[in-house]
């Protein structure tokens, strides 16, 4: 029998619970119908326990029981996945806060008090508690431990695990969606596995296997469609003062459901189901600093549809209707921005997170590049593979998309896209809005500026003349493909006239002409 719940026992429990959930997670996933039937509750619980295990395991031997409990609860808070994982992290916090400070081995009374505290914390974290879930089972486990507290720590631990199992069987009758599907609650089943592992470590009686009910006794699944709820699960860690959390809860509760917020002392884990993922992220930004943002589409598998936004994807940023259409025709998902503006960080992060497991981002403006890197970093925290291809112009983005191959290895694909973008020189025409000193002299309002890769190369009065000068200069260094994208304020036939002149002077060069619809630049030029 283990010596109570000392440092070694806490570490052993983390490891055993992780192994047990690893063996049962597929069965638990199959039970998952509430709050949404997305089939990942077992996986989320497993990942949450592994995060707690790794945090506790990172401590040196002899760190002490209190420090081990602290690391365990912190690891669970940082690594919690899904609604069930966030609630479980609160369970671990409750146990830690009561058992961690004890200098002596806890008795049955202390263990029951710890479970009772964990139950209160978990229920308080859920904005709208529902019976027939992990919360009900945790209540029952705490009550059973209290009834058996006089039998000592092993007796209380075994009673808690057995009480949880009995409560698990009752969940089917407590929640209509479970009864209709003929299953017990998935999160509650996973909690039973965690409590079984805890009882095993305390008593030294290890089960040969951890039973997961395939279906509630006497129940048959009735296939009736469930009304769809909010479309996205949004999760993030939030650095925010404690006083900012109640207003955040109010905002998120209005936006969606399944709201769970756990944590304290300036660090919080936020979970909510919403239709507007961007608004949920923006609410976090108003309260503090969100990070490790994860956005997951909820309903595709539940409704028998292919899962959208999975696998490989490209996200492109642009301000113009025509450019947006061009990028979409090439297979990119487009994030729109206002002319002369950058998109909100939360919006871009949401688009990247929702796009796929492997995402290449095309900023297409120097001003958007840093923002894209910040949004990508958030997505990487959520486990996705994100690469920002440093495109500084729309023509570079189009060149990158032209060589994009979703079948190729992601790293190789990003390399090829980056090479194509880097091999594309970019220029544009712009109308001067005010008097200014440039590298080629003084310009006046209304002058036509010809720029090559951000530097003014010519100042003139005639759009066509400046366009020819810029294009010929760009071609002087070589080139096989010219891309001309006409803006809203381009003179009629400007791009077509340039195309004819290039074909006459350089018949070896291929020319593509497109309507971009951009407001600021009458003409965009690319040379590959």
Secondary structure, 3 states (H helix, E strand, C coil): CCCCCCHHHHHHHHHHHHHHHHHHHHHHHHHCCCCCCCCCHHHHHHHHHHHHHHHHHCCCCCCCHHHHHHHHHHHHHHHCCHHHHHHHHHHHHHHHHHHCCCCCCCCHHHHHHHHHHHHHHHHHHECCCCCCCHHHHHHHHHHHHHHCHHHHHHHHHHHHHHHHHHHHHHHHHHCHHHHHHCCCCHHHHHHHHHHHHHHHHHHCCCCCCCCCCCCCCCCCCCCCCCCCCCCEEEEEEEECCCHHHHHHHHHHHHHEEEEEEEEECCEEEEEEEECCHHHHHHHHHHHCEEEEEEEEECCCCCCCCCCCCCCEEEEEEECCHHHHHHHHHCCCEEEECCCCCCCCHHHHHHHHHHHCCEEEEECCCHHHHHHHHHHHHHHHHCCCEEEEECCCCHHHHHHHHHHCCCCCCHHHHHHHHHHHHHCCEEEEEEECCCCEEECCEEECCCCEEEEECCEEEEEECCHHHHHHHHHHHHHCCCCCEEEEEECCCCCCCHHHHHHHHHHHHCCCCEEEEEECCCCCCCEEEEEC
